[in-house]
């Protein structure tokens, strides 16, 4: 009988999927319940019914929040309140409505747990606001960490005629691997954001030439007194912690997903939104940016400078170059304004919020603003050329991107640049023409052609001469700017090889110079190669050694002293 009841309920649950309200979030009894769809919720509920039938449901103990921090763990739901929905004896039964059905009980389940989650969120923000009332501590800002000049001016050198000395003698070299960096999943909001269905007002704003709009009511404009104190900030936090900004938070998170925004792009977009709604450079704009950023799951702090300005400080796992910072609880916090000095900073923090990750695993989707077309042609392969126009809006984003490293190794910054994919609009211009020329060629010949295109199609000049300091390029930047150096060429070349030939590549760092190397499948390559820890052979390809082939090492470069960075294929 028991199995029959459960089977009937399961069938009813699956039928209900098509009619359930997919926008209703279920407060999690564990972290797994965040972001469940109606179908997943229904399956979860049916699973629970099976558990109650065999008396396997146990109460879940609530976690305690640490001092001066708020846990973002999901609200704990006492599942014993939902025991015996099948009518068996045991724990207290849930009262059924007259003429009740599975839908009634399922709705009751959702409504009650949703209310518990909402209460939990309110409690989190109320406690956070209370900690904001405590005296903020004074900290002295630390001086920016200058970007190290690990790349020395190495002139582009012309290689001897490879045909005259082919085949090269193969020579194995062991190099030290740079530890691979695995980015974390993007932070999530404190709870699945419920969309309030009241009157909708849309605010239009732009970021990097891309128009956005979000729902935000003008009646909810913020106000911070000119002579403000901790209580003013805490009061405003409590005021904003209800449903006032649920719509705009929901819309911002949707924009983050739709436009594949990395953490840095998302923060800068929120900054533009805050200034559009509250006024550029105002304390209110800083507050709104920080509130939305925090509610999205990111770690931040408020600070007050001696001139009375409110500041937002964001945490990051990376060490950012040329930016002042503060160290709190063994974490570096950077003022969004880029200004530091002495500052009073709150200790309040959401316990499980996460620092920003500067890694970009996907193309940032921005509106197209094409640059003037540019022709890039290889010197030694007749007809091998491309015409490319890059996106000015994408270049504007890259221009704000902070140079950094992670995991204590300064060379990881090049992996961040090299692993960032090319914009689709650039691929559509460049890749078909290159694929046509590469078609029917061996792997070795294809790599020779791409290497020569980068070696001879781009003008070489030192960063100090062009920018006044070292600056690495994303692949699109090398296709746009008139000059580039060894690191830029290596980043672009390894991108082309991975995308067009489908081979794995590494960046090779010599003291003072950056080159690359490629792992071939056909075993026809000869010359200098680096053997990686897993036994694979990567043949040296130096985009600064003009006219060289795979397997040729630039003079004065010692492969045995090199370090290598294994790049991702996609």
Protein Blocks (a to p, Z undefined) as FASTA:
>chain_A
ZZmmmmmmmmmmmmmmmmmcfkbccddfbfklgopafklmmmmmmmmmmmmmnopaccdd
dddddehiacfbdcdddfklmgoklopaciddddddehiafklmmmmmmmmmmmmmmmmm
mmmmmmmmmmmmpccdddddddddddddfbccddddddddfklmcccddddddddddddd
ddddddddfbdcdddfbdcddddddeehiacdddddfklpccddfbdcfklmmmmmmmmm
mmmlmmmmmmmmmmmmmnopafklmmmmmmmmmmmmnoghiaklmmmmmmmmmmnopacd
ddddfkopacdddddfbdcehiacddeehiacddfklpgbjddddfbdcfkbccddfbdf
bdcddddddddddddddfklghiacdddddfklmmmmmmpccddeehiaklmmmmmmmpc
cdfklmmmmmmmmmmmmgopafklmmmmmmmmmmmmpccddfklmnopacdddfklmmmm
mbdcfklmmmmmmmmmmmmnopacdddddehiacdddddfklpagcjddddfkopacddd
dfklghiaehiacehiafklpccddddfZZ
